[in-house]
Amino acid sequence: MPDSANLGGRGEFPPALLVAASGNGKGGIPMQWTKEALKELEAIPEHVRPMALKAVESMASEQGAVQVTGQLALEAKGKYLGMGRNDSRPVKKIAVVRCETVSEVCPGVGCLGAFADRRVAFDGYDQDTQLLAFFTCGGCSGRRVSRLVEKLVKYGVDTVHMSSCMVAGKEHPVCPHRDQIRKLIEAKGVQVVEGTHH
């Protein structure tokens, strides 16, 4: 991996090309990284940087490139990591938590369809928004919510929708633990939106 992209913490960028020690170049030869490409890599959150390096070098190899340029790094970030060419910020990532009991009779078509069409509770999201997780609460009283949301935060999720089966009271009774589950999610620094397709 490149030394100076805050992966090894050693020194500043050298003046020309830097060598990544991943061995993803042609014939196992380490891929060359330009200074601009390394700056793009450094802009990626540290916990996903190793994955990003592999994705960028994989794309470079597919194109037959012998070095990673800044432009190529931007393209790879957009393709594999959901990061735009002119914006190093990750795209919006959300999740949906639904009732464990209801999941036995509901395949989730209403929630997932509403997200795909960007309607009802999802109408404010652009097409780049990613629904990163669709999980159940674990049963009353939301026993797995806290630990799963904690993991999702590491993947960039900043909003969790409580599914309509938990909050709408139309096809199913309102979840009696709704307020507690909301607090568990918000305690992780994540925004809560009540509802999905109703």
N, C-alpha and C positions, 0 to 999 in steps of 0.2 A: 504494500500500500504506500501511497505517497507520504513521505515523512512529514511534510509541512502543512498538511490539511487538518491539523489538530487530531491526527490519528495516532501519531507517535510522539508528538510534542517536541520535535527536534528541529530547531532552527527556522530560518526564514526561507522564502522561495529563492532558489538559485536563479541566475539570470536567464538561462535558456530553458532546456527541457528537463523535466524531472522524470525519474523512472519509478513506476509503480511495481512493487515486488509481488504482485499477484500472479504473474506468469500467464496472464490471459491473452498475450499477444500471439502472433503466428509462431507455430512450432514451440510454444512454451516460453518464448522470449518475452521478458517483461514489457508491458505496454508503456509507451512514452506519454507523458502528460505535459501539456503546455502550462505556463503560469496561469493563464486565463481559465483553463479547464479546472485547475486545482482550486481557484477561487470559487468557482461554481460548486465544487464538491464541498468546500468548507462552509458554504451557505446552507447546506442541508443539515437538519437536526442530527446531533451526534449519534443518537441511538439507532438511526437508520442509515448512517453513513457507510458502514461496511456493505450493506445490501445495495446501496446506491452505486458504490464503486464497481461492484460486480455487474450491475445492470448496464452502466455506462460502457464498461470495457466489452461486455457481450455485444452491445450494439455496434461498437467500433469494429470488433472482429467480424461481425456479419457484413459490414460494409467494406471489409478488406483494408481498413485503415491501419497504419502502423503507429499512429499517435492519436491521443484524445485532444481535440481542440476545444476551445470555449464554446463554439457553435454546436459541436457534436454533443458536448455535455448538456447543453440546454435542451437539445432535441430529445436526448435520452431521459432527462428529468421529466419532460412533458409526457413522453410515451409511457414510461414505466412507473413514475412516482407521482403523477398527478400534479406536477409543478409547471406552471406556464413559462413560456419563453422569456417574457419580460417581467416576470414576477416570481421571485424565489419562495414565496409563501405557499404552503400546501393548500390544496383545494379544501373546501368545506367537507368535513367527514362527520357523519351522523350515525346513530344506531337506534334500534327500536327494541324495547323490552315489552314482552307480552305475558299474559297470564299462563301459568303452567297448566292449570286445569283446562282452560279453554283450548290450549294447543292440542289436546287429545281429540278434539272434534273440528278444529279449524286449521286448514293448511297454510293460512297466512296470505291468501290471494288478495284479500281486500287491502291489507297494509302495503304489500309489495306492489300491487297494481296502482295504488294511489301515488306511491313514490315514483314509479316508472313514468306515470303521466303528469307528475308534478301538480297534483290537485289536492284539494281539501287542506289538510295540515301541512302538505309539502309544497304548496303553490308558491312559496317565497324563495325556493331554492333554484339555482341555475342548473343547467344541464351538466356542469362539471362536478356537481355535488355527488359524493359517494356515500351510499348506504353500506357501511363497513361491517355492520353486525346486526343480526336479527335473533334475539335470544329470549329465553323464558326466564321468569323471575326465580324459578327454583321451588316454587310452592309457597304457601303462606308461611311466614310473612315476608316474602321476598328474600329468602336466605342467601341466594347466590348473587344478588344484585351488586352489592358493594364490591366484592372481589372482582367481578367481571368488568364493572365500570373502571375500576382501578387499572386493569390491564388494557382496556380500550383507550384510556387516556394516553398510554405509551404509544399508541398507534395514531394519535392525532385527533381522536373523537372529542368534540367539544359540546355536542348536543345529543341528548337522548330523548326520543319520543316515547311516551307511555301509550301503548296501543289503545285503540278505541274500545277493545273488549275490557280494558281495565277502568276506563274513565267515562265512557259515554252512557252506559246504562240502557242501551237499546236492545241488542240481541242477548246480552249477558248482564248479570248484576254488576254494579260498580264494585271495584275491588275494595274490600274493607280496610286494606293496608296501604291504600293509595298515598296518603300523606306521609307515612313512614318511608315508603319507597322513594318518594320525591326527595325527602330529606337525605336519604342515603346517597342518592345520586348527586345532589347539590353539594354534599360534604366533600365530594371529590373535585369540586370546582367545575362541574359540568352543568350546562343549562338544561332545564327540563321543559319539554313541550307536551302538553296533554292532548292526546288524540293522534289519529293517523288518517282514517278514511271516513269517519263520521263527524 
